[in-house]
Amino acid sequence: MKHKEYYNDPYIQLFSERLAVSAPDFDPEAFSRRLTGQLDGKELFARIDCITDAMEQCMGCDSSKNIQAFFNLLGPERKGADGMFSSGWWLWPISRYVERHGNEHWELSLSFLKELTKRFTGEYAIRPLLKERPAEVMEELLLWTKEQNVHVRRLAGEGVRIRLPWSQKLFAALLEFEKYCAILTNLKDDPEKFVQKSIGNNLNDLYKEAPEKADFIIAQWKKTGPGSKAQEWIIKHGTRNQV
């Protein structure tokens, strides 16, 4: 099954039932009427946006109340680094809603994304928060780099990438370079390959926008002596396109 085909009429029915349990102002019948039979022929992001549009039309106007209700929908956390892109797909419209409305209540939204990412990626939803409040959000992400949950640590790195695939460029890394450097440094010895790849990709992105800053980060790391195997892999991955 292609990813887009996951979002079909049976999904709409199930998603509607789940939202109705947690969001008291949600109108499940109106939601289903708007979407049933309307997703066929659309590509993945078009389907996600149709669902999110219907959520906005069929829930209350208070985004803080809606996001608070989403906490009750999340279910159990994933165990370990596996499952990020093989489960949790039903949550993507919720992530998209927060991506659209998160800055209306950014602290609540950031708290929610910390929980969401333990079930499904929040890397797209966090970017509007970083664009609007890079200093404040990066300050919180610095704390996330020390979290036990691998998915929270990974989001701390992945969310601040300049060139995240399927997303517009984000320059919070350059605007708050000291904090950005600290986030990458805190994760340079992470034991999980899942996190290492994210930090390596950050360096690769940075080389395309500000190579001198990428060189600076690596030079700072090397000042402390021989790096860990994780750090060596990150540097190799981050410099893979450099001559």
N, C-alpha and C positions, 0 to 999 in steps of 0.2 A: 504493500500500500504506500502510495506517495503521501508525504506529510500533509498536503492540502486536503487529501481525501479523508483524513481523520475528522475534519470539521464538516459533518454531514447532518442530516435530519435526526438520526438517533443521538448524536452528540448534543444537538440543540435541546432535545427533550431531557436528557440526563443533566445537562448544565443548568437548564431552567429549574429542575427540581432541586438541585443543590443550592442555587442562589435563593430560592424561595424559602428554604429552611433558615438561612442566616441573615437575609436582608428583608426586614419586615415591610419595607415600602416597595419591594419589587413586585411587578405584575407579570407572573409567568405566562399567562395566556396571551397577553399582548406581545410579549417577547417571542413566543413560539409562532404566532401569526406573522410577525414581521420577517421571520427567518426561514420557516419551513418551505423547502423547495426553491429557495433563493440563492443558495450557495453553489449549486452545480454550475460548472463552466468557469468559475472564478479561480484565480491563482491563490497561493497560500496567504499572502499578506492582505489581499483583497477580502478573503474570507474572515481573517482576524479582524479587520477593520469593520466589516459589516456586523459582526457579533458585538464588537465594542460600541458601535453606533447604537445598536439596539439596547445594550445595557444602559447607555446614557439616557435613552428615551423612556426606558421602562423601570428605572430606579429613581429614588428621590434625588433632589438637586444638591443635597449636602454631601460633598465628596468625602469629608472627614468621616461622616457616619457610614458611608459605603465602604471606605477602606477599612474602618474598624470592623465591619461585618466580614470582610474578606479573611481576617485572621482565623475565624471559626471554620473556614472552608478548607484549610490547607492540608489537614491530615498528617500522618506520621512523616518524620524526616527520613531522607535516604541514608543508608548506611554506607560509609566510605565514599570513595571518589566516583564510583560507578553510577550510571543511571541518569546523568544530567540531561542527555539528549535521547534517552530511550524510554523515559517515563515522565509523567507530569505535564504532558502536552495539553491536557484539558485546562491548565491554569494560564495558558498564554493570553487569552482575552482579558483576564484579570490583570496580568502584568501590563498589558496595553492600556488599560484604563488608568493604572497608576502612572504610566508613562505620560499620558495626556494631562492628568489632574494632580500629579504629585506635588508640584510647586505651590499648590493652594494650601497645603499643610505639610511642608517639607519634612519636618521632624517625624511626624507620624508615618509618612510615606517611607522614609529611610528606615525606620524601625520595622515596617512591614516587609520591605525588601530584604532585610536581614533574615527574616523568617521564610520568605518566599524562596530565596536562593537555596535553601536546604531541601527544597522539593523540585524547583524548576528555575532556570536561569533568570536573574533580574538584571542582566548586563545592559539591556536596552532601556529599561525603565529608570535606571539610576542616572542615565546621561543628562536628561533635562535638569535634574537636581544639581549635578556637577556644573552644568553650563550656567545656571542661575546663581549658585552659591558655592563656587569652587573651594574657597577657604574653609567654610564650615563643614562641607561634606567630606573633604579630604581629611580634616581633623578626625572625623568619626572613622573613616576608612583606615587611618593609622591604628586605631584601636582594634579594628577587625583583623588586621594582619597578625594579631596575637591570639585570635580565637582558635579553639580546639577544632571546630567544624571546618573541614577542608573546603567546603563550598563557600563559606563566608570569607575565608582567606583568599580564595580564588576570585571572588567578586571584587574584593579590595583592589586586586591587580587588573582584572579584565575590564572593569568598569571605566578605568581611567585611560585606557588605550586611545591613542589619537585616531587610529584608523581601524576601528572595529568593523568587521565585515557586516554588510547590510545596514550600515548606520552612517550618518553624516560625521564628518571629522569633528573632533572635540579637542579644544586646545587648553583645557584646564591644566594639563601636565606642564605646559609652558608658562601659564599665568601663575601657577603655584608650584614652581619647580622645586623649591626646597622640600615641600611636603611630598611632592611626587617622588623625588629622589629617596626620601625616607621610606615611603611605601615599598618601593622596589627593593631597597636595601634590607628592610625587615623580612622580605620574602626570598632573598637570594639564596638561602640555604634550606628552603622548604623541602621536606622529604618527599612530597607528593609530586609526581610528574605532571599531574593535572595543573598544579600551581606553577611549576617550573616553566611549562610551555607558555603560560600567560605572561610571565615576566620576560621570557625571551622574546615573545611577540611585541611586548612593549618596547624593548630596545630596538627591534627591527623597525617598528613604526617611527620611533624617535630619530633613527638614522635618516629617514626619508624627509624629516622636517627640520631637524636641528642636530646634525651629526656631531658637532662639537660638544653638545650636551650629553649625547650618548657616550662619547669617548670619556667625558668627565666622570660619569657614573662608574664606568668600568675601571678607570684609573683609581678612583676612590676605593673601590672594592679591593683592588690589588695591593693597595698600600698596607693592608692588614696582614699581608703574607699569603702563602699558598691557599687557594680557595678550596672549598668542599667540592665533592663530585657534582653536587647539585649546581653550585655556582659555575663550575667549568662548563656544564651542559648548557646552562642559561646563556652564558657568554657566546658559546659556539652557535647556539640557536639564534641569538640576537644579532650576530654579525654574519649570518650565513649569506647575505647578499652583498657584503663588502669585499672589495678587491684588496 
